[in-house]
Amino acid sequence: MKHIDLNNKSKEELSVIFKDQKTKLLKLKFELNEKKLKDVSQIKKVKKDIARVLTAMRLKPQTTNDK
């Protein structure tokens, strides 16, 4: 997942991606504990993707109506 791709998405889309990535990370951790995971570097990649999504979410301008 590239940073450029994340900049073009809305906050709602980013939150959906974030939830999907967290679910994927949880599943990978379960597979690791059950000794079924072959490529342990996937966990590191998913964690980095989660950090990219959170960074993109934080950089999006907040759309609050303060009157």
Secondary structure, 3 states (H helix, E strand, C coil): CCHHHHHCCCHHHHHHHHHHHHHHHHHHHHHHHCCCCCCCHHHHHHHHHHHHHHHHHHHCCCCCCCC
